[in-house]
Amino acid sequence: MYYTFMFQGVSRPLATFGLVSLFWASFASAQTIAPQTRLESVVLTAINHDLELKASEHRQNMLEASSQAADTLPDPRISLGIMNIAADSFDFAQEPMTQLSLGLSQKLPRGNSRQIQQQHQSLLASQQPLLRQLRQRQLVVTTASWWLALYQAQQSIHLIQSNRALFEQLADIAQANYSSTIGNTRQQDIVQAQLELTRLNDRLQKLKQQQETARLQLSQWTLYSIDQVPTLLPNVSLYGEQWIESNGDDDQKLYQRLLEHPSVLALEQSIKAKSKRIELAKQKYRPEWGFNIRYGYRDDTPQSLSRSDLLSVGISFDIPLYGHQRQDSEVAAAAADSAITKTDKALQLRKLVAAARVAQSQYKNLQQRRTLYRQQLLPQTEEQAEAALTAYTNDDGSFADVVRSRITALTAQLDMLTIEVERLKQIIQFNYFFAPNANTMIQISDPNQQPAGSR
């Protein structure tokens, strides 16, 4: 947006009125972008289209099927053959030991290995929903971060574009006053105004690059292009508020609270599954049993005398005489693997506690800065800009003061925007630790949202 004024021979009060009107018109236009892709829909789309979540569901189905298969006996074996037939005549009735043999054998797994293997697979299957919960939380943080990056770049561009028109008019005023020798405008004022315009253009290019990067990153998760996001930040509910004002003395309570986090529960489930692997390794100390039954049919003698059929029954088992070293090593390996996962759980809890403390500290700091900007810095920079413009109009100030004060006001608005965005990021990060589930991490607490940086 660009307004054209002819300042040649125009008094400063009229120019001042034009600049003030231009500023407020430009600022208002920056707040009327039509909302399009909201944060909630982006997160929901990312969750619904995530391939890792779908793979986890297939993995759970596979493990559940494996669990059912592990709880069944191995298939029995049937044997059929002719035994002790005469090699000279191949006459089935010639020799009394000749028989048609039908056998059935069945092996039994060692100890309770079948039930333990079934429990092991079942525990691994029950870990998958927890891993999906963790993945969903991570998706919320990731997609929200890129959505907010797109929002910040978009709003920063609007702010700079609205102020660029103002700086263009300031440059025109300086040029007009310098040409008509009105006031104390100097050539360096014209150069400074042009320099600030160039700097604004450079910032716009950087912001457009950031905007495009955020847009492309979001399209990776949503599978469609996002061109604009709403101009209002959502008012997201904050979970775990009791931990905001807590201190290091509450780390043990925080530790206990974070035991409910999906990342910790998933590791706990893994520890239970690996304890079953230890039990499974111990079952190898027990023998593997088997039984067999054989029926032998014999033909009558050549003299037509009847012969009795034969029935054999037997059992078999192995004697673990030479495998103790191997079995001991397998048990030790399974125990060490379980100890590794227990260590991973302890490390994960430490990481969660530390990350929660960082999020707590940053949120509190941003809250303080937000209050400071809203109540003091933003009003003061606006007052300074207006005072500098009034002084310049009354030949009591320099053009450089006007430019510097306007740059200061723009920088304060951009800083306020950054604070609002970072504050919302910390709320979502805090909800990553304490929200009941991924859906509530971005639950809107108040439909009457406030624009970022509003006072």
Number of C-alpha atoms within 10 A of each C-alpha: 12 13 12 10 13 11 18 15 12 15 12 20 14 11 18 18 11 16 21 14 13 20 18 14 13 23 17 11 14 18 15 10 14 10 11 12 15 16 22 17 11 21 25 17 16 21 25 14 13 17 12 13 19 14 13 18 16 13 15 20 14 13 21 19 15 17 23 14 15 20 15 12 12 13 10 12 11 13 10 13 10 13 15 13 18 15 7 6 8 12 12 21 19 15 17 16 18 20 21 19 18 16 17 15 18 17 18 18 18 17 17 15 22 21 15 22 22 21 20 24 23 20 21 21 24 17 21 22 16 19 19 21 18 20 20 24 25 16 19 25 22 18 26 22 21 20 25 22 21 27 24 26 23 21 24 24 22 19 22 24 20 22 24 22 20 25 23 18 23 23 23 20 25 26 21 19 22 18 14 14 12 16 17 16 22 17 12 12 20 21 14 17 24 17 13 18 20 13 12 19 15 12 15 20 13 14 20 17 13 17 25 17 15 22 21 19 19 25 17 13 21 21 14 13 14 19 13 18 21 19 21 19 20 22 18 19 19 22 20 14 13 7 17 17 9 13 12 8 8 10 16 11 10 19 14 12 14 21 16 14 21 21 21 22 18 23 21 18 19 21 22 17 23 22 19 22 24 20 18 23 20 20 20 22 17 16 16 17 15 15 15 17 15 17 17 20 17 21 20 15 14 12 7 9 8 11 14 11 13 14 13 10 12 10 12 14 14 10 11 13 8 8 12 12 9 11 17 14 13 18 19 15 15 20 17 14 17 21 15 13 18 16 13 16 21 14 13 17 20 15 12 20 20 13 15 23 20 15 22 22 16 16 22 16 13 20 15 11 18 21 12 13 21 15 12 11 18 23 15 15 21 18 14 19 21 17 16 23 26 17 16 22 20 12 15 12 16 18 27 18 17 22 21 17 21 22 18 17 22 19 16 20 23 19 18 22 23 21 21 22 21 19 21 24 18 22 23 27 27 25 28 24 24 21 21 13 17 22 15 18 25 25 18 15 12 11 9 10 13 14 16 19 21 12 11
